């Protein structure tokens, strides 16, 4: 009884550890499979056309013959479909395939020699292919044919020349031989489409995406895709790691909203876990720091001056202008906690906390600490899709401040809050949006896959992307970029930069 209790507890623990929610989910609908079928048929048609069959030679009833230069010159598109079974099985069926083959022939019967050309027409060729969708050891999706059956109806062969009785013999022989070769060749070409070309495309899937120099986004499949009668669905890890240390964040993904529509070819649900794990790793490893100086200001009427005729920090906080005239203020921001991302049906919001240090850079280039504040920032982000990358712009931003340490005396916090509000509106928000327009997080994709007619919807804990897709060989995709920081070394300024 004790043994059974221990076994039960272990099974519960094992089940709970495996039942981890994904950070991203991809669903391919029947419409997506219809498009995949079209691409597969087009690829098969290109491959089968101009295919050369093996020469045929033989001797029957004293007639020596050879059929050579057999080339497929025409192809009629079939009725075809990719259908879903269960587990990880898919079937590709095609019927009513039409083929036309041209060739030349020679024969010798006693002292009679002859030859010419001929045409073979096949109008009732079909195949059924079993396909297994899986995952390799690197977390990439795989595709493999498990079976192929090809059937061919009666062939029509027309020999051009004299001596009809010899052609009647050749017709029967040629029909059987060509049908056997065609069955073999069709399955070879089908397997090439799936096991080589489709597998090669899947190999271009990036199971890991670098986010700058230090962070890695893990897009590995958690298991083989799940197949139902209506769709194929894959669960991806969807977590950001510190590249040199794969320690997971101390929290797990919340359940994502369900996919309820099927009008588009593909649906992706992106969990807030991706953004939260990125924020956690960035904060934990000291990446969330920034130096704001006059050189980085967009506005030439610099708010960071201590002496001015109009409006600047030296005017709004008089003791700064009095103690450090003709100087410039430098602001150093350092996160005090990892930023939280909250996704609801109405908005994507970010809550961040940081310490902000204000120092004065005097004309002699010496830097003097003045005061420090604790800042709580709440921002609302509009999510965009740029190609196959998620990007965003700040819609709303509010920074609430509290002075925690001052060497320049008391600071009127109401006045200071007005200064911060003005800086957010005129400087900080435009600066961030200017940076964000060229950065983004790449979604799972392959080299030749493009999103088409994509739409974004916000759900609880989830960004839903519904899209059609298009396969365009040899397209050049623009690499997504992410903000990265160079940590402070000694007294050097922190240089922020972007990977393009």
N, C-alpha and C positions, 0 to 999 in steps of 0.2 A: 504493500500500500504506500509506503514511504517512497519507494522507487517510482511508482506511478505519479505521485505528487511532484517529485523533482522533475520528472520527464515533462509533465504538463507545464510547469513553470518555465522550463527551458524552451519549450515550443512556443509559448506565449511571447517570451522575450525575443526569440528568433523571428517570429511573425511581425512583431512591432518594429524591429530594426529594418526589416525588408520593406515595410509599408511606408516608405518615405515619399512624400509628395514631390513631384518634379518641379524644377524651376521654369521649364518651358515644355509645351506640348504642341505637337504638329498633327493635324488631321488632314488626310487627303480623301476627298469625297468621290462619289461616282462620276461627277463632272470632271474631276481631276484625272480619274482613270480613263475616261473617254478621250481626254486630250493625250494622255500617255499612250493610249492605243493608236491614235492618229500619228504621233511621232514615231512609234515603233513600226507601223505599217510603212510610213514614208521612208524610214531607214532601211527596212527590209526590201522595199521596191528598188531603191538605189543600189543595194548590194546584189540583188538577184539579176538585175539587168546587166547585160554584157558578160554574164557568168559563162565560162567555158566548161562544158562537160567533157568527160574523158572519151577518147576514141573507142569505138566498138569494132571488133573484128571477129570473124567466125567462118565456119565451113559447114554447110548443111546441104544434103542431097547433091553433093558435088559442086555446089556454088560457093566459091570463096568470095567473101565480101568484107568491106570496111566502111564504117561511118565515121567521118572526122569533121573537124571544124564546127562542132556543135556549140552554138552560142545562143543564149536567151536574148532575143531582140525586142520583145514586147511583153508588157505586164499589165494585167487588168486588176485594179484594186479589189480586194475581197470585201465581203461582209465580215466584220470582225469585232471582237469585244474582249476586254479584260474583265474577268469576273472574280469576285471574292469568295473564298471558301471560309475555313475557320483556322484558328491557330496561326500559322505563318504561311499558308498556302494561297497561291493565286493561280488562275488559269487564263491562258491567252488562246482563244479559238478564232480561226479564220476559215471561211467557206467560200466556194464559188470563185476561187482564184483562177485567173486566166493567164496562160503563158503561151508564147510562140517562140519556137526554136528553129533556127535555120542551120543547115549543114550540107556537107557534100558526101557523095558515096562513090565507091568503085566496086566492081565485081569481075570475076573471071569464072567462066563455065566452059570447060574444055578449051577450045581455041577462041571462044568468044569473050571479048573484053568490052566493058562499057562503064559508064559513070554519069554523074550529073549532080544536081543539087536537089534538096528536098526541104519541106517545111512540116513541122510538127505543131499541132495546136492542142493545148490542154485547157478545157473549160470547166472542169469539175474537180479542182485540186483543193484539198483542205488540210489543215493541221490543228492539232491540240497540244499545247505545251504546258507542262506543270512548272510553276515558278515558286521558289522559296525565298522569302524575305527574312533576313537575319541581321545579326550584328557581329562585327569582328572583335578581336581582343583589344583594339584601340577605341572601341565605342563608335565606330563608323557603320552606317547601314551597308548591307550586302545584298546582292541579288544573284540567284543561281538557278539554272534550269535543272529540274529533277526528272523530266521525261519529255519525249517528243514523239508524236505519232502523226505520220503524214499518209494521207490516202489520195489516190489518183483515179479518176474515172477513165472511161475510154479515150484514147488518143486518136486524133485524126492526122494521118500522115499522107502527104502528097509528094510522090516522086515525079520528077519531070524527065521524061525520056521514053524510049521504046521498050519492047519486050515485057509486056504487062505481066506474064506469068512469073518472071523473076522478081518483079516488084511486089507481087502478092506474097511471095516467100519472105522478102525483105521486110514487108510491112509488119508481119506477125512478129518476126524476130526483133525488129527495131522497137516496136511498141513495148514489148516486155523489158528489153534492155534499158530503154530510155526511161520508162516508168520507174524501174528500180533505182536508176541513178538520180532521177529527180527527187524521189523520196529522200534519199540520202542527202542530196545537195540542199533541199529545202530545210531540213533539220539542222544542217551545218550552218546555213545562213541565219536561221532563227536563233541558234545558240550564239552566233557571233554578235547579233543585235543585243542579246541580253547579257551573256557571260563576259563579253569584251567591251562593247560600246557603253551599255548601261552601267556596267560595273566600273568602267573607267570614269564615267561621269560621277558616280557615287564616291569614288576614291578622292575626288577633288573637294568633297565635303570636309570642312574644317572642324574637327572635333574639339580643337582648342583655338581660341582667338586671343591674340595678344592685345592688351589694352595698355599701350605705352610700354615702358621698359620694365615695369615691376609687377603688373597685374595680368592674370590669365583668366579668361572666361571659358569655363568648362562646358562644352556642348556634347559631351559623350552621351550616347544612348544608354539608358539604365537597363534595358533589356531589348529583346527582339520586338519589332513593332507588333502591335495587337491588330488582328484582322477580324472584322465582322462582315456581315452580308452588305453593309452600307458604307463602310469606310475603312481606311488603314490609319492607325494612330500610333505615334511614337512619343515616348516620354524621355526628355533630355534632362541631364543633371541641372544645368542652368545656375551655376554658382561661380562667383569670382574668387580666385585664390591669389595669395602672394606667390609669385612665380617660383621663388627659391624655397618656399615652405608651404606645403599643401595642407596646412592646418585649417580645418573647417571652421566656419563661424559658429558661435555658441547658440545658434537658434536655427530652426528648421523652416522650410517653406510652408506657408499656410495653404489650405486647399484652394485651388483656382476655380473661378466660375466655370460652369459647364458650357460646352458648345452646343447650341440648340438649332443652328441654321445649317443649311446645306446648299445654298444657292451659288456659292463660289467654289472654285476648284480646291482651295486649300484654306485652312484656318490655323492660326498660331495664337496660343495664349501665353503671354509673357507674365510671369509672376513678379511681384514687387521684391521677391527674394533676390533676384539678380542685382537690383540696385542697392538693396540693403546690405548684401554681402560685399558688394564693391565698396560701399561707404565704410563698412566695418574694417575691411582690410586696409583701405587707404588711411583711415584714422589710426589704426593700431600700429602701422609702420611709418607714421609721421609724414604722410604725403599731403595732408590737408593743412597746408600753411601757405601764406602769401604775403608778399611785401608790396604795398602800394606807395609809389613815389610820384613826384611831379612829372617825371619823364614818362610815366604810364598813363597820365591823365589825358582824356580826349579834349577837355575844355581848356582853352588857352587862358581863360580867366580863372586861374588856378585857385581852388578852394584851399589848397594846402600851404599857401603862402602865409607867413606871419605878419607881413606888412603889405597893405594894399589901400587903394582909394575907394574901392567898392565893397565887395563882400568876400571875405576869406575867413579862415579859422582864427586868425589873429585878431580879427574884429569881433567875431562872435564869442570868443573866449578871451577877454581882454588881457588876462595875465599871461597868456601865451605871447601876445604881441609885445607886452612890456618886458618880459624876461628874455625873450629870444627874437629881437627885431631883425628884419632882413634875413630871416632864415626860412627853411622849408620843413614842413612836418612830414615824417615818414610813419606809415602805419604798418604794423606787423600783426597778421592774424594767424592764430594757431587753434585748431579744433580741440575742444575739451571732452568731446564724446563723439561717437560715430553718428552721422546724420541718418535720420529716419525718413523713409519714403512711404507715404500712405496713398493708396489708390482706391478711389471710390467711383461710383457711377457718375459723379459730377466733376471730379478733379484729380489731378496728381499733385500732391503736396509734399514739400520737403521741410523737415524741421532740423535745424542745425544749431549747435552751441559752440561758442568759441571765446577765447580771450583775445582782446585786441589791445595792443600796446602802441601808444602814441609817443614818438620821440622827435626832438628838434635837431635838424642838421644845420649847424651854424656855418657862416661863410668860411671859417677855417677848416671845414669838413669834419669837425668833431660832432659826435652824436650824443644827445642828452635825453635820458628818460624823463618823461613828464607825468604821464598817468596811464592807468590801465582800466579797461572796462570789460565787463562780461556781456556778451551779445547773444541774444536768442533770435534766430532768423526763421521766419516762416515764408515760404515761397510757393507759388502756384505755377505749375509748368504745363505748357501746351505741348503735347507730344505730336511729332511729325514723322513721316516715313520718307526717307531720302534714298531711293533705290531699294536696297535690301538692308538698310541701316536705320535704326531708331535714333531720332534726334529730338531736341526740344528747345523751346524758348521760354524765358521767364515772362509770365503774364502779370503776376502780382508779387510784390516783395515788401515785407515789413521787417524791420530790425528794431528790436527793443533792447535798450541798453541800461546798464547799471554800473556806475563808477565804483571800482573796488580798491584802487590804490592811486594816490595822487601826491606828487611832490611840488605841485604848483598851487596848492591851496584848494579851497572848495570850488567845485564846478557846478554851475547852475544846470541841473540835469534837464529841466524843461527846455532851456535854450539849446543844450547839447542835443536833445532828441530832435529838435527842429533842424539842426545842422545835419544830423544823420539822415533824416527824412529827405532833405534836399539833396544830399549826396547820393542816396539810393536812386532817386528819380533822375538826376542829371548825369551821374557818373557811373555808379556801380552796376545798376541794371542794364544800361546801354552797353557797358563794357563786357559784361557777362554774355549778353545776347550776341554781341559782335564775335566773341570767341566761339559760342555754341553753334553758329551758323555753319561751320565747317567741321564739326565733330559729331560723332555718333557711335552707336554700338551695333556692330554687324549681327544680323540674324542668321540662323542656319540656312545655308544655301549651297549651291554648287557653281562651278565655273560658268556654265552656260545658261543658268536659270535666272529669269527676270520676273519680278512681280509686276502685275498688270491690273489696273483698275482697283487698287488696294484701298481699303477703308479701315479706319481705326475706331474702336469703340471702347469706352472705359467701363469696366465691371468691378465688382468687389475684389480687391487684391490682384486685379488682372488687367492687362492691356490685351484686348482682342484685336487681331489683325485678320481680316477676311480679304482674300485676294484671288485673282486668277493668275496663271503663270504662263510663261512663254519660254520655250527653249530656242536660244539663238546661238548657234555654234560660233566659237572664236570671238565672242564679245569681250571688250575690255572693261572690266568693272573698276570704278574708282574705289580705292581702299578707304574704309572708314577710319576716322581718326579719333583719338581720345586725348584729353588734357592730361599732361603729366608735369610733375614738378621735380626740380633738382634740389635736394635737401641743403640746408645751410651748412657751410664749412667754415668753422671759426667765426670771424666777423664779416664774412662775405655776405653780400645781399643774396636773397633767394631769387633765383631766376626762373620765372615761369615761362614755359614754352609749349609748343604743340608739335605733335607728330603729324605730318601731312601725308 
